């Protein structure tokens, strides 16, 4: 019925990619959860193609991300030491 149509519309809207970018110093790296948190408080999910263990707190990064299923997922990342 009508309720089902609303649920589908919300899911479709949530999966629409919203490309954006951010930059700053890494405050925290969570290898198990595959996330990094910047000093500005923003947390990003890393896909399997990134070497999470190579990222360290204090590194300056510029990243691009898409919001996928409600998570800010990194699509590109550049580090400056």
N, C-alpha and C positions, 0 to 999 in steps of 0.2 A: 504493500500500500504506500501511502504518502510518506510514512516514517522512513521506509527503506530508501526512497528517493533522496531524502534529506541526508541520510548517513552517507550515501554514495557521493553526493555533491561535496560534503565536508572532506571526505578522504581524498577526492580528486584535487581539491584546493590545497590540501596539506602537502601533496606530493609534487605540486608545481615548484620547479626550481627557482629560487630567488638568489641569483648570484650576487655576491657582495665581497668586500675585502676588509681587512683589518691589519694593523701592525702594532708592534710593541715588543717588550721583553717577555720571555717565557718565565712565569712564576712557578709553575708546577708541571711535571710530566707524569702521567699515570700510564705505565707500560701495560698493565693488565687490562685497563678499560680502553686503551688506545686513545687517550685524550691528552690535550695540552691546555693549560690555563694561562692566559696572559696576565700581566700585572694590572691591566684595566678590568680584570674580573671576568672576561669573556672566556668561555670554555669551548673547545672545538674537538670534534671526533676525527680521528685519522683513519683513512682506509688502509687496507693491508699493504698497499704499495709503498707506504712511507716507513723508513727505518726509525721507529720511535726511540730506540735506544741511543741513536745518534743525537737526539735533541736533548739539550740540557737547560736547566733553569739559568737565566741570565743572558741567554742568546737573544739577539735582536732578530725578529722574524717579520716578514711581510707575507701574508697568506691570502688566498682567494678561497671562498667557500660557497656552497649551496646549502640551503636548508632542506634536508631530506627527512621526511617522517618526523619533523619537529626537532631534529638534531642538526646543529651547524657542522657540516661535514666538509673538511678541507679538500679542495680540488687541486691546489697548487701551493707550494710553500718555498720560500727562499730565506736562508739564514745569513746573518751578518755577524761575524765574530768580533 
